[in-house]
């Protein structure tokens, strides 16, 4: 992918995140980006192609950020805090209609997000649990696969909005509560003390 395509993807993504996907046309994108429709179509076949490439780029960004946080984190709880802050900031910037639009009108792009959650994200949480146990801050008797699947399932529930409809329930608020519940379920006394210290600091 060349620099022009990357630039279009980054700026088009911001437009979709702000306004939603369904209501924004390729002409709207070209106007918002200050380029001609011809230039836009030279790089992307149609709106489906553009949306799919944006999702792929976002997934690649997620992977880089998550891996970097895992390498820099002091321990498993610190790692999970860093991951969660990134997810919360991402959710805060997204128009609530985006996820609904993706699921209903862009099945190929939506499927990419589903596969990402159940492959990379699931395995990241699984690794985090193993790390926390080895560091002595998570319970040794955790059923690792169940907790990892529960956490990914809860993320899906938040995103889909049926149980927690926006704007009554803000994405970031629900995610924070879910995160706190998750930590209290997996951390032992030592881990909970560390978690409370970090919450007080922040």
Secondary structure, DSSP 8 states (H G I E B T S, - for coil): --HHHHHHHHHHHHHHHHH-STT--HHHHHHHHT--HHHHHHH-SSHHHHHHHHHHHHHHHHHHHHHHHHHH-SSHHHHHHHHHHHHHHHHHTS-THHHHHHHHH-HHHHHHHHHHIIIIIHHHHHHHHHHHHHTTSB-TT--HHHHHHHHHHHHHHHHH-SSS-TTTS-HHHHHHHHHHHHHHHHB-HHHHHHHHHHHHH-
